[in-house]
Amino acid sequence: MRKKKEQLSSENYLLRKPIRAKGLVWNKDENGIVTFEIENTGFMNRIAQKLFKKPKISYVHLDKTGSFVWPLLDGEKDIAAIGVLVEEEFKDEAQPLYERLAKYFEILDSYHFIEWANKE
């Protein structure tokens, strides 16, 4: 465990290249907002659907910055390059830029919405 932590901390996070996870259903509305359609599967979700009327599909809406970034995740651009595009689009509104991007990618990764094209 310790070795893995050391390896992650030595990696330059800004050089990582995110790519959208295969099979994730998403769309972009007329305002440019990206929405994910997440199917609630599994035994516990079926119970919750029957007992608590939990929906079969949950919708996750990104904010305007996240919606701008999402289509850029092609496995070719690294986080630093994406940051340049975000800064050009949103100017001062994007600040603190790389802290926000790091948190955004951390969340996307934790939900398995992205993969890493150049992860070793």
C-alpha positions in Angstrom: 0.0 0.0 0.0 2.8 2.4 0.9 4.6 1.7 -2.4 1.4 2.6 -4.4 1.0 5.9 -2.5 4.6 6.8 -3.2 4.2 6.0 -6.9 1.1 8.2 -7.1 2.7 11.1 -5.4 5.7 11.1 -7.7 3.6 11.1 -10.8 2.9 14.4 -12.5 -0.9 14.5 -12.3 -1.1 17.3 -14.9 0.4 15.0 -17.6 -2.3 12.4 -17.1 -4.6 11.9 -20.1 -8.3 11.3 -19.2 -10.7 9.5 -21.5 -14.4 9.1 -21.1 -15.3 5.6 -19.9 -16.8 3.3 -22.5 -20.5 2.5 -22.1 -21.3 5.7 -20.1 -24.5 7.2 -21.6 -24.5 11.0 -21.7 -26.0 13.9 -23.6 -25.6 17.6 -24.0 -28.7 19.9 -23.9 -29.3 23.1 -25.9 -27.5 25.1 -23.2 -24.4 22.9 -23.4 -25.0 21.1 -20.1 -23.8 17.5 -20.0 -26.0 15.0 -18.2 -25.1 11.4 -17.5 -27.7 8.6 -17.4 -26.7 6.1 -14.7 -28.6 2.9 -14.6 -29.2 1.7 -11.0 -28.4 -2.0 -11.2 -27.7 -4.7 -8.7 -29.7 -6.5 -5.9 -29.7 -3.6 -3.5 -30.9 -1.1 -6.1 -33.7 -3.4 -7.2 -34.9 -3.6 -3.5 -34.7 0.2 -3.3 -36.6 0.6 -6.5 -39.4 -1.6 -5.2 -39.6 -0.4 -1.6 -38.6 3.2 -1.9 -39.5 4.0 -5.5 -35.9 4.7 -6.4 -35.7 5.3 -10.1 -34.1 2.8 -12.5 -32.0 5.6 -14.0 -30.4 8.5 -12.1 -29.3 11.7 -13.9 -26.1 13.5 -13.0 -25.9 17.0 -14.4 -22.5 18.7 -14.7 -22.0 22.4 -14.2 -20.9 24.6 -17.1 -17.2 24.2 -16.6 -17.5 20.4 -16.2 -19.8 20.4 -19.3 -17.1 22.3 -21.3 -14.4 19.9 -20.2 -16.3 16.6 -20.7 -16.2 16.5 -24.5 -12.4 17.3 -24.4 -11.7 13.9 -22.7 -10.4 12.0 -25.7 -7.3 10.4 -24.2 -5.0 12.7 -26.3 -5.1 15.9 -24.2 -3.5 15.9 -20.8 -4.9 17.8 -17.8 -2.5 20.7 -18.4 -3.7 21.2 -22.0 -7.3 21.0 -20.9 -6.5 23.6 -18.2 -5.3 26.0 -20.9 -8.6 25.6 -22.8 -10.6 26.1 -19.7 -8.7 29.2 -18.8 -9.2 30.6 -22.4 -13.0 29.9 -22.2 -13.7 31.0 -18.6 -10.9 33.5 -17.8 -10.9 34.5 -14.1 -14.0 32.5 -13.4 -12.0 29.3 -13.7 -9.7 30.1 -10.8 -8.2 28.4 -8.9 -7.9 26.4 -12.1 -5.8 23.4 -11.5 -7.1 22.8 -8.0 -10.7 22.7 -9.4 -9.6 20.5 -12.3 -7.9 18.1 -10.0 -11.0 17.8 -7.8 -13.2 17.4 -10.9 -11.0 14.5 -12.2 -10.8 12.9 -8.8 -14.6 12.8 -8.6 -15.0 11.5 -12.2 -12.4 8.8 -11.5 -14.1 7.8 -8.2 -17.3 7.1 -10.0 -15.5 5.4 -12.9 -16.7 7.9 -15.4 -13.2 8.2 -16.8 -10.2 6.1 -17.5 -6.6 7.1 -18.0 -5.0 6.7 -21.4 -1.5 6.9 -20.1 -1.8 5.3 -16.7 0.9 2.7 -16.0 
